Amino acid sequence: MHIENLKVFCDLVQSKSFSKAAKLNDITQSAVSQQLRSMEKHFNTLIIDRTQKQFNLTREGKSLYKGFKEIMKQYDSLHSEIQEMKKVLSGSIQISTVYSIGMHSLQNFLKTFMKAFPSVNIRVEYRHAALIYEDVLQGAADMGLVAYPEKQTGLEITPYAEERIVLATSVDHPLARHTTINMKELNGLNSIAFSEGIPTRVHLSEILEKEDIDMPVVQEFDNIETIKGAVEINMGVALLPDKTIEREVRQGTLKKITIKDRELVRPLAIIRKKDRVTQPGLKQFLRFLTSGSLEPISEEEKED
């Protein structure tokens, strides 16, 4: 068996899905099934319990998974060590994030990093917030970028930024002539909001409720661009991270109003799977996100 076969098997067990394991390894679903059958033939034992509707390993399968996982961890660690010895950053980084972070907060980081380290290939996939956690836990993403991070078993969370929340209005809105307002002045304003369940919507709703402020939701959308479009045509106002409306404010299609008596912020964090080996390229990118430094990582930092 090749190391690639072990990775496919580990991805299959972690995702509990033949199609996801195939996608993670850029092979067909039938190839995943074929590799599993070959593995069962090699060990002369059943690995998957086919009597169950849900994905379940047999006792032998659980033992193999435990061993293969350790082998993969050792392999990744050795691969990372060799790359660091060569002192050449390369490879790929898969990032899973929501659109509002990826298109606004992350873009300047990406441009600067890719210019400094062109041999590192960074791929960004835009996902619903809940799916980002799933991507990271199942190994589909090396890291996730989320707002209002939630603790989950098997994840490590690293805060890296805070975004100020401001009120966005159309240029024709009665409040457009203001640059600041008090929190209580939000009461009664028709609002355009993120869809229910999206973390930014959940946390802002909690704050408004505590402050006894009612902002009737007239429209809700699952992406920031549609929200901004609705605000531009004066369908309502929206509480949004200031970075996400910088372009529209510059172009004169939206107005930004600061809440002067209450600091509203959206915390951003990096989520990663615990105990996963960090390749040199990813290690450098994580350092850049959290500290802004593009200087080569020192020997002392490598050992941390």
N, C-alpha and C positions, 0 to 999 in steps of 0.2 A: 504493500500500500504506500501511496505517496502522501506527503504532508497535506496536499490539497484535499485528499479524501477525508482526512481527519477534520479539516476545517469545515467541509460541507456537512459532515455528520454533526459536529458541534453546533453549527448554525441551524440545522434541522431541529435538533433537540431544544435549543433556546427559543426558536420561533414557533415550534410545534406546527410548522407549515412547510409543505414541499415547495409550494410556489414562492414563498419568501426566501427559503434557502437557495432556490434556483436563482432568484433575482440578486441575492447577496453575492453570489459567486459567478454571475454572468454565464450561466449554463441553463439548459432546458430542464423542465420539471421531470421529464422522463429520465434524464441523466442522473438526477438526484436519486430517483427510485432504483435505477440500475446500480448505482454505487452502493446503495443500502443492501441490495440483494447480493452483490459481490462480497460485501463485508460479512453478511450472514453466512455465506458459503465458506468464506475464508475461516471463520471461527466455528463453523458448523453448529450454529445456534440461532434462535430467533432473537432479534433485537427489539422489534416493535411488536407490541401486543395487538394483533389484528382482530381479536375477539371484542375489542372495545370500540365504541363509536368515536370517542375522543382519543387524541394522541397520547399514548402511554408506552413507556419503555418496559421491557421485561426486566427481571432481576439482573440477567446477564447484560442487558442493554445499559442499565444504570451503572454497572461496574465499568463497562467500556467507556461510557461518557465521562465518568470521573477520571479515568486514566488519560483519555484523549485530551481532556481539558487541561490537565497538567502538562502534557506534552506540548500543546499549542502555546501555553503560557511560556514555557521554557524556550520554545522556538522563537516566539515574538521577542522575548528578552534578548536572546542571542543576536537576532537580526538587528535589533535596536543598538546593541553594543557594537556590532561591526560597523553600522552606519556612523556612529559617533567616532569610532576610530578613524574612519576615512575623512571626518570633518567636512563632509559634504551633505547638505540638506537636500533631500529629494523625497519622492514618494507622493502619496495623496492624502488629503484630509477630507472626510465627509462630514458636513455640518447640516444638522436639521434644525430649522428655526421657523418662527412665524414671519409673515410677510413684513409686518411693521418694523421688526428688528432687522431682518435681513436686507431690506431695501433702503433703510435709513441709518440706523445705528452702526451697522456692520460694514457698509460700503467703503467708507474711508479707510478702515482697518485693512480690508481686503486689497484695495488698490496699492496702499503703501507696502504691505507685506509681499504681495506678488511681484512688485517692482524690485524689492530687495532680494527675494528668493524665488526667481522664476522657475526653478526646477521642482518646486513644490506645487503640486496640482491640487487646488482647493475647489471642491464641488459643494454647492449649497442647494438644499432641497427645502421648499416651503411647505410646511405641514400644519395641520390643526394642532393646537397646544397639547392636547392629550396624546396625540400620536408621536410627538417628539420624545416623550418619556419612553414610550414603547420602542421607538427606533434605537435609542441609546441602550436600553436594557437588553435588547435582542441583538445588538452588535451591528445594526444596519447603519448607524452613525457613530463616528468617533467621538462626537460631542454634540450637545444641543444647546441652543441659546433660548432662554425663556424669560418671561416676565412673571413677577410674583412666584418665585420657585416654590415647589411643594416637596417636602421630604418624602422619599420613597425608599423602601428597602433595596439595597444594592446600588444606590446612587450616591455620588459625592457632589456637593453643590458648592460652587465658588462664585460669590458675588463679584461683579466687575464694573458696574455702572449704575447710576440712577438718572432717570429722565424726569424733568419737571413736567407736570401736567398743566396745561393752559386751556382756556376757552377759545375755541375757533368759531368765528362767525363769518357770514358773507359780508361783503363790503356795503351792502344795502341794509343790513340789520341795524335797528335803533341803537344797539350797543357799540356799533363799529367805530364811533368817534372816541370811545374810551380806550385807554391803554391798560387800566387796572380797574377792578371792581372788588367788592367784598363778597364773601362766600354767600351771604344771605340773598344777594341780588340774583343768584342762580335760580331761586325759588320761582316756579311757574313758567320757566323757559321751556319751550318745546325742544326736545333733544333728538339727535341722531346717535344711536348707540351701537356698540358691538353686539353681536348675537348673544343670547343668554348662554351661560356656561363658559364663555371666553373669560380668562382670568382678569383682564383689565376691566371688563364690564362688572364682574362679580365684586371686585374690590372697590371700585368707584361707587357702586350701588350701596355697599355697606357704609361707606363714608357719608354719603348723602343721607342715608337713613338715620345715622347717628346724629347728624346735624339738623335733622328734621326739615330737610329740603326736598321738595318734590319737583323733579324735572320730567314731565310726561314724555315718554318715548313714542315718537310719531313714526319712526322708521328704525329698523335694526339690520345690520349687515355683518357678514363674517370677514370682511377685509377692509383695510383702512382707506384704500383708494376710492371705493364706492361711498364710504362715509364722507370723505372730503368733497366728493362730487355733489352729494346731496346738500352739504352745508353751503357750497358755492352758489347753488341756485336758491338758497334761502328757505329750504324746507325745515330747517331747525338749526340749533347750535350743537356743538360737540365738545366734550372734554377729551383732549388728545395730548400725547407727548409732544413737546414743542419741536423736537427734531423732525417729526413726521410732517410738519407743515411749513418748514423753512422755505422750501422752493415756492410754494403758493403765496406765502407772505411776501417774498421777494418780488414775485411777478404781479402782486397786487390783486390776486383773486380771492384771498382769504385775509381776515384780520385776526391777530393774536392778542388776547386779553389775559393779563396775569391776575391770578387770585391773590390779593395783597395781604389778606389777614389769615391765610391758611396755606401752608406749604404742602402741595400735593405732588408726590413723586411716584414714579413707577420703577421699582427695583428690577434690574436685569441680572441674570446669573448664567454661569456655564454649568451644565450638568454632564457628568461623565460616569461611566460604569466603574464601580469600585474594583480594584485589583487588576484593571486592564492595563497592559503594558503601553507606555506612552512613547511612541516613536519620536526621533529627534525633531522632525519637521513640525509635528504637532506640539511638542514640548516648547519649541521656539514661538509658535503661534499663540499658545496659551499665555506665555510670558508677555508677549506683545499686547494681548488683550487686557491683561491685568495690570501691567506696569507701564506700557507704552514704549518699552525698550526693544530695539532691534539689534543691540550688541550681541555678539556670540555668547552662548551660555558658558559660564566658567566651569572648571572641573568640580568645584565645590557644589555648584548648583546641580550638576549632573548626579551627584551622589545623594542629594536630598530626595 
